[in-house]
Structures are given as C-alpha cells and as structure tokens.
C-alpha cells in the first residue's frame, strides 16, 4: 500500500473498534466481507481510478465525484448511498492553513470509501484508532469520526488566528504601523478563505 499505487489503507471493521487489513487483491468487485469496509485512496494513485471506475461497483456519477478536482464541501444523496466532500485545514509542513485540503467520501451501509490528494491528519488519527482497536464500529461511525476529527484539527488553527488578531488590534491602538495593518489584512484574508469552506460544511 502506497501513495504511488493509490491504496493508502483498507480495513474490514470488526464492530468492536478494530479491523483487519485489506490489499488490492481483496477489493475485487464481488468480494464479500464479514463486516463493513473502509477503503482510503490517493486520488492520483496508479490503481485508484481504475478500481473506482471498473472494480468498486460504484456508479459512474459516484466515481466521478470521488475523482473530481478541487470542490467545495457538498453532500449528494444517491439511491444507494451518499457522496460528499469535506475540507480540513492544511497542517502539512510549510503549508498555509487556509489552503484547505479536501476529502471526498462515499458511504453506504456496507462500505465507506475516502479519497484524498494531500495528507489529512484527521484521517490518520482515525486509521490509528482502528489499528489500536478503538476506532469506528461501522461506516456511519467512521464518517462521524472523520468529520469530528476535521473539526477538532481546525480548532487550534482558528484559536491561534483569533489570538493573533486580538494582539495585533491591541498593538494597533498604541503603535499604528503599516506592518501591523498589513498583517491584519493577511489574517482577514485567511479568515475569509477559511469561512468560505467552513460555512457550508
């Protein structure tokens, strides 16, 4: 499993918080599993698009949504499941937090498929919980943990931004320099960018 081939992780959930690892060979079109499955893919992996379009059993519309370019948060209800896009703050080294990272998701009763381009710490958190035996029990629980993790990871970033704005506004009263005004403009721009994605989510 690697970014290059596209399979970042896959588990059969055991209903108790743990899971059994799966590989590409296990994920054939008509494969039957003893429990719900979570499959996490890299959008540009060598095998990801082929599996989604030819072997996953998903509709063309669902596969298109999971492979789409950058999109805003959305939810679309289909006859056999739900497809959605969520966003998280970019906590990768050297990145700007307002450069939001998207997570595309398919969920139904038996399976959840998540697709990303850039790493999301919230997904790693949930995967580590599965390995430790304290993870989700089913597909809806997986979705809940992923969404909660995205929100939880946003908290410190937004708090730090608020603290910096408060400090700069205090400084502006006593020392109204161009540098402080410029930094406030930058922070307002970041806040607007974050809000654009977080409000619908």
NUBADO-675882 format. One record per residue: x, y, z of N, C-alpha, C in turn; chain; residue number from 1. Coordinates in steps of 0.001 Angstrom, whole numbers. Layout:
% NUBADO-675882
{nu X; nv Y; nw Z; cau X; cav Y; caw Z; cu X; cv Y; cw Z; c A; k NUM}
...
% end
This chain:
% NUBADO-675882
{nu 850; nv -1191; nw 0; cau 0; cav 0; caw 0; cu 883; cv 1238; cw 0; c A; k 1}
{nu 593; nv 2179; nw -914; cau 1414; cav 3388; caw -1005; cu 659; cv 4455; cw -1782; c A; k 2}
{nu 1181; nv 5700; nw -1697; cau 596; cav 6784; caw -2492; cu 714; cv 6463; cw -3972; c A; k 3}
{nu 1824; nv 5820; nw -4365; cau 2044; cav 5559; caw -5782; cu 986; cv 4632; cw -6358; c A; k 4}
{nu 696; nv 3526; nw -5670; cau -316; cav 2627; caw -6232; cu -1730; cv 3055; cw -5866; c A; k 5}
{nu -1857; nv 3931; nw -4860; cau -3149; cav 4535; caw -4572; cu -3868; cv 4030; cw -3346; c A; k 6}
{nu -3539; nv 2839; nw -2861; cau -4227; cav 2306; caw -1687; cu -3482; cv 2738; cw -424; c A; k 7}
{nu -4070; nv 3693; nw 295; cau -3438; cav 4232; caw 1495; cu -3808; cv 3433; cw 2739; c A; k 8}
{nu -4853; nv 2644; nw 2643; cau -5272; cav 1807; caw 3758; cu -6653; cv 1253; cw 3491; c A; k 9}
{nu -6901; nv 44; nw 3977; cau -8231; cav -554; caw 3855; cu -8409; cv -1549; cw 4995; c A; k 10}
{nu -9608; nv -1534; nw 5567; cau -9908; cav -2405; caw 6705; cu -11307; cv -2995; cw 6576; c A; k 11}
{nu -11448; nv -4231; nw 7049; cau -12768; cav -4756; caw 7392; cu -12957; cv -4434; cw 8863; c A; k 12}
{nu -13968; nv -3639; nw 9187; cau -14208; cav -3265; caw 10574; cu -14851; cv -4425; cw 11319; c A; k 13}
{nu -14394; nv -4657; nw 12550; cau -14883; cav -5819; caw 13298; cu -16070; cv -5517; cw 14210; c A; k 14}
{nu -16547; nv -4269; nw 14196; cau -17695; cav -3904; caw 15024; cu -17345; cv -3663; cw 16475; c A; k 15}
{nu -16055; nv -3762; nw 16809; cau -15603; cav -3559; caw 18188; cu -14553; cv -2451; cw 18296; c A; k 16}
{nu -14285; nv -1779; nw 17179; cau -13293; cav -701; caw 17180; cu -12015; cv -1050; cw 16458; c A; k 17}
{nu -11852; nv -2309; nw 16075; cau -10656; cav -2726; caw 15355; cu -10967; cv -3074; cw 13919; c A; k 18}
{nu -9995; nv -3667; nw 13239; cau -10211; cav -4037; caw 11851; cu -9098; cv -4902; cw 11310; c A; k 19}
{nu -9407; nv -5594; nw 10230; cau -8435; cav -6445; caw 9542; cu -7984; cv -5751; cw 8263; c A; k 20}
{nu -6659; nv -5712; nw 8032; cau -6093; cav -5069; caw 6848; cu -6531; cv -5768; cw 5567; c A; k 21}
{nu -6743; nv -4954; nw 4525; cau -7048; cav -5469; caw 3188; cu -6054; cv -4901; cw 2192; c A; k 22}
{nu -5818; nv -5641; nw 1105; cau -4996; cav -5163; caw -2; cu -5812; cv -5101; cw -1275; c A; k 23}
{nu -5169; nv -4683; nw -2364; cau -5880; cav -4574; caw -3640; cu -6544; cv -5899; cw -4032; c A; k 24}
{nu -5856; nv -7008; nw -3794; cau -6392; cav -8311; caw -4208; cu -7704; cv -8639; cw -3508; c A; k 25}
{nu -7865; nv -8082; nw -2307; cau -9097; cav -8335; caw -1555; cu -10279; cv -7519; cw -2064; c A; k 26}
{nu -9982; nv -6428; nw -2782; cau -11017; cav -5442; caw -3114; cu -11603; cv -5641; cw -4508; c A; k 27}
{nu -11889; nv -6871; nw -4844; cau -12477; cav -7143; caw -6145; cu -13967; cv -6826; cw -6122; c A; k 28}
{nu -14537; nv -6701; nw -7295; cau -15904; cav -6193; caw -7445; cu -16927; cv -6947; cw -6602; c A; k 29}
{nu -16847; nv -8244; nw -6593; cau -17876; cav -9042; caw -5912; cu -17384; cv -9611; cw -4581; c A; k 30}
{nu -16333; nv -9025; nw -4018; cau -15781; cav -9539; caw -2766; cu -16804; cv -9404; cw -1640; c A; k 31}
{nu -16876; nv -10434; nw -804; cau -17773; cav -10415; caw 352; cu -16922; cv -10381; cw 1618; c A; k 32}
{nu -17314; nv -9558; nw 2571; cau -16552; cav -9403; caw 3806; cu -17441; cv -9678; cw 5006; c A; k 33}
{nu -16789; nv -9986; nw 6108; cau -17528; cav -10319; caw 7328; cu -18051; cv -9098; cw 8067; c A; k 34}
{nu -17706; nv -7915; nw 7602; cau -18158; cav -6688; caw 8245; cu -18047; cv -5518; cw 7287; c A; k 35}
{nu -18406; nv -4303; nw 7725; cau -18275; cav -3122; caw 6869; cu -16810; cv -2820; cw 6560; c A; k 36}
{nu -16582; nv -2168; nw 5432; cau -15228; cav -1932; caw 4929; cu -14965; cv -435; cw 4806; c A; k 37}
{nu -13754; nv -31; nw 5191; cau -13277; cav 1338; caw 4950; cu -12083; cv 1249; cw 4011; c A; k 38}
{nu -12175; nv 1958; nw 2878; cau -11112; cav 1975; caw 1868; cu -10658; cv 3419; cw 1695; c A; k 39}
{nu -9360; nv 3671; nw 1873; cau -8813; cav 5030; caw 1779; cu -7811; cv 5078; cw 624; c A; k 40}
{nu -8073; nv 5977; nw -348; cau -7295; cav 6026; caw -1587; cu -6623; cv 7369; cw -1810; c A; k 41}
{nu -5499; nv 7323; nw -2525; cau -4868; cav 8540; caw -3049; cu -5459; cv 8790; cw -4431; c A; k 42}
{nu -5948; nv 10009; nw -4655; cau -6687; cav 10296; caw -5897; cu -5836; cv 10068; cw -7148; c A; k 43}
{nu -4522; nv 10301; nw -7061; cau -3670; cav 10163; caw -8238; cu -2845; cv 8873; cw -8237; c A; k 44}
{nu -3218; nv 7937; nw -7373; cau -2520; cav 6649; caw -7360; cu -2725; cv 5895; cw -8665; c A; k 45}
{nu -1762; nv 5043; nw -9010; cau -1783; cav 4341; caw -10293; cu -3032; cv 3466; cw -10464; c A; k 46}
{nu -3535; nv 2886; nw -9378; cau -4652; cav 1954; caw -9483; cu -5983; cv 2541; cw -9006; c A; k 47}
{nu -5947; nv 3738; nw -8435; cau -7152; cav 4292; caw -7804; cu -8296; cv 4478; cw -8795; c A; k 48}
{nu -8040; nv 5177; nw -9897; cau -9120; cav 5472; caw -10844; cu -9665; cv 4192; cw -11467; c A; k 49}
{nu -8767; nv 3279; nw -11828; cau -9235; cav 2019; caw -12424; cu -10135; cv 1278; cw -11452; c A; k 50}
{nu -9726; nv 1194; nw -10163; cau -10539; cav 473; caw -9185; cu -11893; cv 1155; cw -8991; c A; k 51}
{nu -11878; nv 2485; nw -8848; cau -13131; cav 3208; caw -8626; cu -14087; cv 3053; cw -9798; c A; k 52}
{nu -13559; nv 3099; nw -11019; cau -14431; cav 3066; caw -12197; cu -14794; cv 1646; cw -12649; c A; k 53}
{nu -13908; nv 690; nw -12424; cau -14109; cav -643; caw -13001; cu -14364; cv -1759; cw -11995; c A; k 54}
{nu -13877; nv -1600; nw -10753; cau -13939; cav -2720; caw -9820; cu -14711; cv -2430; cw -8538; c A; k 55}
{nu -14993; nv -1179; nw -8275; cau -15605; cav -824; caw -6992; cu -17104; cv -1124; cw -6931; c A; k 56}
{nu -17743; nv -1184; nw -8102; cau -19191; cav -1338; caw -8125; cu -19935; cv -31; cw -7941; c A; k 57}
{nu -19214; nv 1080; nw -7812; cau -19845; cav 2389; caw -7682; cu -20357; cv 2862; cw -9038; c A; k 58}
{nu -21370; nv 3699; nw -9017; cau -21879; cav 4272; caw -10263; cu -20849; cv 5220; cw -10862; c A; k 59}
{nu -21010; nv 5493; nw -12148; cau -20109; cav 6429; caw -12828; cu -20172; cv 7805; cw -12172; c A; k 60}
{nu -21374; nv 8205; nw -11774; cau -21559; cav 9506; caw -11122; cu -20805; cv 9573; cw -9801; c A; k 61}
{nu -20882; nv 8510; nw -9005; cau -20175; cav 8481; caw -7725; cu -18664; cv 8481; cw -7939; c A; k 62}
{nu -18185; nv 7681; nw -8895; cau -16752; cav 7641; caw -9187; cu -16257; cv 9000; cw -9662; c A; k 63}
{nu -17035; nv 9663; nw -10525; cau -16660; cav 10998; caw -10997; cu -16514; cv 11966; cw -9822; c A; k 64}
{nu -17446; nv 11901; nw -8868; cau -17411; cav 12805; caw -7717; cu -16177; cv 12557; cw -6852; c A; k 65}
{nu -15809; nv 11291; nw -6684; cau -14651; cav 10963; caw -5854; cu -13337; cv 11338; cw -6524; c A; k 66}
{nu -13333; nv 11420; nw -7836; cau -12108; cav 11740; caw -8579; cu -12063; cv 13190; cw -9052; c A; k 67}
{nu -13078; nv 13971; nw -8719; cau -13163; cav 15356; caw -9194; cu -11985; cv 16191; cw -8686; c A; k 68}
{nu -11727; nv 17294; nw -9392; cau -10725; cav 18247; caw -8933; cu -11218; cv 18942; cw -7673; c A; k 69}
{nu -10553; nv 19994; nw -7289; cau -10911; cav 20704; caw -6053; cu -12378; cv 21127; cw -6080; c A; k 70}
{nu -13095; nv 20779; nw -5038; cau -14505; cav 21147; caw -4936; cu -14800; cv 21683; cw -3548; c A; k 71}
{nu -15896; nv 22413; nw -3440; cau -16331; cav 22919; caw -2137; cu -17075; cv 21823; cw -1389; c A; k 72}
{nu -17214; nv 21977; nw -69; cau -17982; cav 20984; caw 693; cu -19382; cv 20823; cw 113; c A; k 73}
{nu -19819; nv 19562; nw -19; cau -21143; cav 19290; caw -556; cu -21584; cv 17900; cw -134; c A; k 74}
{nu -22861; nv 17652; nw -247; cau -23434; cav 16334; caw 13; cu -24438; cv 16042; cw -1089; c A; k 75}
{nu -24358; nv 14852; nw -1664; cau -25321; cav 14433; caw -2687; cu -25852; cv 13060; cw -2302; c A; k 76}
{nu -27172; nv 12960; nw -2198; cau -27814; cav 11698; caw -1847; cu -28146; cv 10934; cw -3119; c A; k 77}
{nu -27668; nv 9695; nw -3200; cau -27954; cav 8836; caw -4341; cu -28816; cv 7674; cw -3870; c A; k 78}
{nu -29334; nv 6892; nw -4813; cau -30277; cav 5842; caw -4418; cu -29630; cv 4763; cw -3553; c A; k 79}
{nu -28289; nv 4595; nw -3671; cau -27642; cav 3519; caw -2921; cu -26590; cv 4010; cw -1919; c A; k 80}
{nu -26496; nv 5316; nw -1734; cau -25518; cav 5836; caw -781; cu -25413; cv 7350; cw -845; c A; k 81}
{nu -24390; nv 7869; nw -196; cau -24171; cav 9321; caw -122; cu -22749; cv 9607; cw -569; c A; k 82}
{nu -22593; nv 10646; nw -1393; cau -21259; cav 11113; caw -1754; cu -21118; cv 12534; cw -1223; c A; k 83}
{nu -19956; nv 12831; nw -651; cau -19749; cav 14152; caw -69; cu -18297; cv 14566; cw -171; c A; k 84}
{nu -18090; nv 15859; nw -46; cau -16742; cav 16416; caw 28; cu -16656; cv 17248; cw 1289; c A; k 85}
{nu -15668; nv 16960; nw 2116; cau -15394; cav 17743; caw 3312; cu -14010; cv 18357; cw 3190; c A; k 86}
{nu -13768; nv 19394; nw 3973; cau -12473; cav 20066; caw 3953; cu -11859; cv 20109; cw 5336; c A; k 87}
{nu -10535; nv 20073; nw 5365; cau -9788; cav 20244; caw 6609; cu -8683; cv 21245; cw 6400; c A; k 88}
{nu -8180; nv 21810; nw 7504; cau -7066; cav 22755; caw 7387; cu -5810; cv 21999; cw 6979; c A; k 89}
{nu -4968; nv 22673; nw 6224; cau -3735; cav 22066; caw 5740; cu -2668; cv 22187; cw 6825; c A; k 90}
{nu -2393; nv 21079; nw 7512; cau -1394; cav 21060; caw 8575; cu -82; cv 20433; cw 8109; c A; k 91}
{nu 64; nv 20249; nw 6786; cau 1312; cav 19707; caw 6265; cu 2422; cv 20737; cw 6380; c A; k 92}
{nu 3676; nv 20292; nw 6589; cau 4791; cav 21229; caw 6787; cu 4900; cv 22263; cw 5681; c A; k 93}
{nu 5048; nv 23536; nw 6074; cau 5229; cav 24627; caw 5131; cu 3968; cv 25108; cw 4446; c A; k 94}
{nu 2813; nv 24547; nw 4805; cau 1558; cav 24907; caw 4135; cu 842; cv 26012; cw 4894; c A; k 95}
{nu 15; nv 26772; nw 4175; cau -853; cav 27767; caw 4801; cu -2132; cv 27069; cw 5235; c A; k 96}
{nu -2577; nv 27283; nw 6482; cau -3785; cav 26611; caw 6964; cu -5024; cv 26881; cw 6109; c A; k 97}
{nu -5102; nv 28099; nw 5507; cau -6298; cav 28395; caw 4718; cu -6303; cv 27669; cw 3371; c A; k 98}
{nu -5189; nv 27040; nw 3024; cau -5132; cav 26199; caw 1834; cu -5783; cv 24863; cw 2198; c A; k 99}
{nu -7109; nv 24841; nw 2139; cau -7871; cav 23705; caw 2658; cu -7617; cv 22434; cw 1850; c A; k 100}
{nu -7586; nv 21310; nw 2558; cau -7387; cav 20003; caw 1942; cu -8738; cv 19291; cw 1884; c A; k 101}
{nu -9068; nv 18733; nw 728; cau -10380; cav 18107; caw 580; cu -10313; cv 16602; cw 818; c A; k 102}
{nu -11423; nv 16076; nw 1312; cau -11603; cav 14637; caw 1493; cu -12923; cv 14277; cw 825; c A; k 103}
{nu -12848; nv 13445; nw -204; cau -14049; cav 13002; caw -904; cu -14481; cv 11671; cw -304; c A; k 104}
{nu -15772; nv 11497; nw -130; cau -16269; cav 10338; caw 629; cu -17485; cv 9717; cw -56; c A; k 105}
{nu -17469; nv 8399; nw -145; cau -18664; cav 7631; caw -486; cu -19018; cv 6820; cw 741; c A; k 106}
{nu -20285; nv 6802; nw 1125; cau -20678; cav 5987; caw 2278; cu -22033; cv 5326; cw 2015; c A; k 107}
{nu -22094; nv 4040; nw 2321; cau -23358; cav 3313; caw 2349; cu -23305; cv 2388; cw 3561; c A; k 108}
{nu -24243; nv 1496; nw 3660; cau -24325; cav 658; caw 4858; cu -23127; cv -275; cw 5022; c A; k 109}
{nu -22574; nv -745; nw 3897; cau -21526; cav -1761; caw 3956; cu -20121; cv -1235; cw 3698; c A; k 110}
{nu -20008; nv 10; nw 3214; cau -18686; cav 466; caw 2780; cu -18573; cv 1976; cw 2871; c A; k 111}
{nu -17368; nv 2425; nw 3254; cau -17036; cav 3843; caw 3153; cu -15725; cv 3937; cw 2375; c A; k 112}
{nu -15723; nv 4770; nw 1347; cau -14536; cav 4991; caw 519; cu -14144; cv 6453; cw 679; c A; k 113}
{nu -12912; nv 6693; nw 1088; cau -12411; cav 8069; caw 1220; cu -11264; cv 8257; cw 233; c A; k 114}
{nu -11227; nv 9435; nw -386; cau -10227; cav 9734; caw -1414; cu -9631; cv 11093; cw -1118; c A; k 115}
{nu -8317; nv 11165; nw -1102; cau -7647; cav 12447; caw -872; cu -6471; cv 12604; cw -1831; c A; k 116}
{nu -6040; nv 13866; nw -1997; cau -4837; cav 14162; caw -2761; cu -3700; cv 14457; cw -1796; c A; k 117}
{nu -3949; nv 15359; nw -837; cau -2921; cav 15698; caw 159; cu -3290; cv 15107; cw 1511; c A; k 118}
{nu -2285; nv 14862; nw 2301; cau -2457; cav 14191; caw 3590; cu -3332; cv 15010; cw 4529; c A; k 119}
{nu -4216; nv 14313; nw 5234; cau -5064; cav 14908; caw 6267; cu -4814; cv 14183; cw 7581; c A; k 120}
{nu -4382; nv 14942; nw 8589; cau -4062; cav 14347; caw 9886; cu -5283; cv 13676; cw 10515; c A; k 121}
{nu -6467; nv 14229; nw 10280; cau -7686; cav 13667; caw 10868; cu -7925; cv 12242; cw 10381; c A; k 122}
{nu -7613; nv 11962; nw 9128; cau -7773; cav 10607; caw 8590; cu -6766; cv 9670; cw 9249; c A; k 123}
{nu -5522; nv 10142; nw 9382; cau -4505; cav 9324; caw 10052; cu -4911; cv 9008; cw 11486; c A; k 124}
{nu -5536; nv 9990; nw 12158; cau -5982; cav 9767; caw 13537; cu -6969; cv 8599; cw 13610; c A; k 125}
{nu -7939; nv 8585; nw 12696; cau -8958; cav 7527; caw 12709; cu -8327; cv 6186; cw 12346; c A; k 126}
{nu -7431; nv 6195; nw 11380; cau -6759; cav 4944; caw 10983; cu -5961; cv 4369; cw 12156; c A; k 127}
{nu -5265; nv 5228; nw 12900; cau -4502; cav 4769; caw 14066; cu -5423; cv 4195; cw 15137; c A; k 128}
{nu -6619; nv 4767; nw 15256; cau -7578; cav 4239; caw 16224; cu -8059; cv 2849; cw 15826; c A; k 129}
{nu -8240; nv 2610; nw 14540; cau -8622; cav 1265; caw 14084; cu -7523; cv 263; cw 14446; c A; k 130}
{nu -6277; nv 635; nw 14156; cau -5146; cav -248; caw 14452; cu -5058; cv -534; cw 15959; c A; k 131}
{nu -5378; nv 482; nw 16770; cau -5310; cav 334; caw 18226; cu -6538; cv -355; cw 18822; c A; k 132}
{nu -7572; nv -582; nw 17997; cau -8775; cav -1237; caw 18483; cu -9783; cv -305; cw 19124; c A; k 133}
{nu -9612; nv 1010; nw 18923; cau -10552; cav 1980; caw 19499; cu -11190; cv 2838; cw 18412; c A; k 134}
{nu -11316; nv 2276; nw 17224; cau -11825; cav 3013; caw 16078; cu -13323; cv 2876; cw 15888; c A; k 135}
{nu -13806; nv 3210; nw 14701; cau -15248; cav 3179; caw 14412; cu -15793; cv 1759; cw 14364; c A; k 136}
{nu -17103; nv 1653; nw 14616; cau -17765; cav 355; caw 14647; cu -18364; cv -20; cw 13296; c A; k 137}
{nu -18729; nv 996; nw 12491; cau -19379; cav 758; caw 11207; cu -19118; cv 1946; cw 10294; c A; k 138}
{nu -19776; nv 1983; nw 9136; cau -19480; cav 3048; caw 8171; cu -19940; cv 4419; cw 8664; c A; k 139}
{nu -21128; nv 4488; nw 9278; cau -21608; cav 5792; caw 9757; cu -20744; cv 6296; cw 10905; c A; k 140}
{nu -20244; nv 5392; nw 11728; cau -19354; cav 5776; caw 12818; cu -18017; cv 6259; cw 12263; c A; k 141}
{nu -17554; nv 5645; nw 11172; cau -16323; cav 6096; caw 10512; cu -16499; cv 7523; cw 10004; c A; k 142}
{nu -17631; nv 7784; nw 9360; cau -17917; cav 9129; caw 8864; cu -17961; cv 10136; cw 10016; c A; k 143}
{nu -18622; nv 9752; nw 11096; cau -18716; cav 10641; caw 12265; cu -17329; cv 10973; cw 12807; c A; k 144}
{nu -16469; nv 9966; nw 12948; cau -15122; cav 10194; caw 13486; cu -14277; cv 11059; cw 12547; c A; k 145}
{nu -14412; nv 10837; nw 11244; cau -13661; cav 11642; caw 10283; cu -14084; cv 13111; cw 10349; c A; k 146}
{nu -15416; nv 13343; nw 10340; cau -15924; cav 14724; caw 10390; cu -15527; cv 15398; cw 11701; c A; k 147}
{nu -15653; nv 14672; nw 12815; cau -15272; cav 15240; caw 14114; cu -13784; cv 15547; cw 14152; c A; k 148}
{nu -12977; nv 14663; nw 13554; cau -11534; cav 14886; caw 13529; cu -11146; cv 16108; cw 12713; c A; k 149}
{nu -11835; nv 16323; nw 11586; cau -11564; cav 17511; caw 10770; cu -11862; cv 18781; cw 11556; c A; k 150}
{nu -12998; nv 18790; nw 12266; cau -13370; cav 19965; caw 13062; cu -12392; cv 20170; cw 14215; c A; k 151}
{nu -12033; nv 19077; nw 14868; cau -11116; cav 19163; caw 16018; cu -9761; cv 19719; cw 15603; c A; k 152}
{nu -9272; nv 19305; nw 14444; cau -7978; cav 19799; caw 13952; cu -8037; cv 21270; cw 13555; c A; k 153}
{nu -9235; nv 21761; nw 13212; cau -9380; cav 23178; caw 12860; cu -9295; cv 24080; cw 14082; c A; k 154}
{nu -9769; nv 23571; nw 15227; cau -9878; cav 24393; caw 16432; cu -8639; cv 25183; cw 16783; c A; k 155}
{nu -7477; nv 24542; nw 16973; cau -6268; cav 25280; caw 17354; cu -5853; cv 26335; cw 16334; c A; k 156}
{nu -6047; nv 26034; nw 15049; cau -5683; cav 26995; caw 14000; cu -6522; cv 28258; cw 14124; c A; k 157}
{nu -7834; nv 28082; nw 14302; cau -8740; cav 29231; caw 14420; cu -8478; cv 29995; cw 15711; c A; k 158}
{nu -8216; nv 29276; nw 16808; cau -7911; cav 29938; caw 18081; cu -6633; cv 30768; cw 17980; c A; k 159}
{nu -5595; nv 30203; nw 17346; cau -4332; cav 30942; caw 17172; cu -4554; cv 32194; cw 16336; c A; k 160}
{nu -5382; nv 32066; nw 15297; cau -5670; cav 33216; caw 14446; cu -6403; cv 34303; cw 15239; c A; k 161}
{nu -7384; nv 33899; nw 16028; cau -8118; cav 34867; caw 16857; cu -7209; cv 35558; cw 17859; c A; k 162}
{nu -6321; nv 34774; nw 18500; cau -5384; cav 35352; caw 19479; cu -4466; cv 36368; cw 18820; c A; k 163}
{nu -3980; nv 36035; nw 17630; cau -3074; cav 36957; caw 16942; cu -3808; cv 38229; cw 16529; c A; k 164}
{nu -5037; nv 38100; nw 16054; cau -5818; cav 39286; caw 15673; cu -6052; cv 40183; cw 16885; c A; k 165}
{nu -6412; nv 39591; nw 18031; cau -6634; cav 40371; caw 19256; cu -5368; cv 41126; cw 19652; c A; k 166}
{nu -4228; nv 40443; nw 19606; cau -2960; cav 41073; caw 19995; cu -2590; cv 42198; cw 19030; c A; k 167}
{nu -2789; nv 41961; nw 17741; cau -2457; cav 42989; caw 16750; cu -3362; cv 44209; cw 16883; c A; k 168}
{nu -4646; nv 43982; nw 17161; cau -5568; cav 45111; caw 17330; cu -5199; cv 45933; cw 18558; c A; k 169}
{nu -4750; nv 45254; nw 19632; cau -4266; cav 45985; caw 20817; cu -3034; cv 46808; cw 20475; c A; k 170}
{nu -2112; nv 46204; nw 19710; cau -890; cav 46920; caw 19320; cu -1203; cv 48104; cw 18418; c A; k 171}
{nu -2219; nv 47938; nw 17584; cau -2571; cav 48992; caw 16632; cu -3016; cv 50274; cw 17341; c A; k 172}
{nu -3607; nv 50130; nw 18523; cau -4066; cav 51300; caw 19290; cu -2878; cv 52147; cw 19737; c A; k 173}
{nu -1823; nv 51471; nw 20181; cau -661; cav 52201; caw 20721; cu 442; cv 52414; cw 19701; c A; k 174}
{nu 456; nv 51570; nw 18664; cau 1563; cav 51642; caw 17702; cu 1042; cv 51345; cw 16296; c A; k 175}
{nu 309; nv 52292; nw 15704; cau -354; cav 52050; caw 14414; cu 609; cv 52052; cw 13212; c A; k 176}
{nu 1380; nv 50972; nw 13085; cau 2359; cav 50894; caw 11988; cu 1758; cv 50188; cw 10772; c A; k 177}
{nu 2430; nv 50392; nw 9652; cau 1994; cav 49761; caw 8400; cu 2137; cv 48243; cw 8475; c A; k 178}
{nu 3166; nv 47759; nw 9191; cau 3374; cav 46312; caw 9306; cu 2209; cv 45631; cw 10012; c A; k 179}
{nu 1721; nv 46261; nw 11077; cau 598; cav 45686; caw 11818; cu -654; cv 45675; cw 10949; c A; k 180}
{nu -888; nv 46778; nw 10247; cau -2058; cav 46832; caw 9362; cu -1977; cv 45756; cw 8275; c A; k 181}
{nu -772; nv 45577; nw 7729; cau -588; cav 44575; caw 6677; cu -860; cv 43167; cw 7203; c A; k 182}
{nu -365; nv 42864; nw 8416; cau -582; cav 41538; caw 8995; cu -2073; cv 41311; cw 9280; c A; k 183}
{nu -2768; nv 42351; nw 9737; cau -4213; cav 42230; caw 9965; cu -4948; cv 41942; cw 8660; c A; k 184}
{nu -4515; nv 42582; nw 7578; cau -5125; cav 42311; caw 6271; cu -4928; cv 40853; cw 5866; c A; k 185}
{nu -3704; nv 40349; nw 6107; cau -3405; cav 38960; caw 5763; cu -4284; cv 37994; cw 6562; c A; k 186}
{nu -4427; nv 38270; nw 7848; cau -5239; cav 37408; caw 8701; cu -6717; cv 37471; cw 8315; c A; k 187}
{nu -7193; nv 38654; nw 7945; cau -8585; cav 38760; caw 7497; cu -8803; cv 37965; cw 6216; c A; k 188}
{nu -7816; nv 38035; nw 5315; cau -7912; cav 37266; caw 4065; cu -7961; cv 35766; cw 4374; c A; k 189}
{nu -7114; nv 35301; nw 5304; cau -7111; cav 33891; caw 5693; cu -8461; cv 33489; cw 6298; c A; k 190}
{nu -8992; nv 34374; nw 7147; cau -10276; cav 34077; caw 7804; cu -11401; cv 33975; cw 6780; c A; k 191}
{nu -11394; nv 34860; nw 5793; cau -12421; cav 34831; caw 4742; cu -12312; cv 33530; cw 3943; c A; k 192}
{nu -11077; nv 33124; nw 3648; cau -10860; cav 31892; caw 2890; cu -11349; cv 30679; cw 3671; c A; k 193}
{nu -11023; nv 30633; nw 4955; cau -11492; cav 29524; caw 5795; cu -13013; cv 29495; cw 5873; c A; k 194}
{nu -13604; nv 30661; nw 6059; cau -15065; cav 30733; caw 6217; cu -15801; cv 30279; cw 4960; c A; k 195}
{nu -15207; nv 30571; nw 3809; cau -15828; cav 30194; caw 2544; cu -16065; cv 28689; cw 2470; c A; k 196}
{nu -15133; nv 27925; nw 3029; cau -15278; cav 26469; caw 3021; cu -16005; cv 25935; cw 4261; c A; k 197}
{nu -15741; nv 26561; nw 5399; cau -16282; cav 26010; caw 6653; cu -17768; cv 26291; cw 6815; c A; k 198}
{nu -18234; nv 27427; nw 6305; cau -19654; cav 27762; caw 6472; cu -20582; cv 26686; cw 5899; c A; k 199}
{nu -20391; nv 26250; nw 4647; cau -21272; cav 25192; caw 4143; cu -21036; cv 23849; cw 4819; c A; k 200}
{nu -19813; nv 23607; nw 5248; cau -19510; cav 22314; caw 5901; cu -20186; cv 22222; cw 7255; c A; k 201}
% end
